[in-house]
Amino acid sequence: MKSYQVNAPIGRSKHSISTHDGTKFHADGSEFWDIEIFRTKKEKDARIKNLRKEGFSEFNLQKWLADRGATDHPQEITARVN
């Protein structure tokens, strides 16, 4: 499934997104996420608009965890994800 997520500021970079095209995976089978860094919010928003046109959907971590039965307790989230 093609998906993207907007990242929190990373170092000096304030505008970045991570994308997964549905085909790249690590050797252990986990998804490989590419990262794109932008100079301005306008560039980031334009890229998100383009991704949506290409069929990407926004990744929602809370929904992903809920689908796997995780609760709000960090210990249980860690145990279920691993």
Summary of the structure (lengths in Angstrom):
residues: 82
radius of gyration: 14.4
end to end distance: 20.7
largest distance: 38.5
contacts: 175
relative contact order: 0.19
helix: 34%
strand: 26%
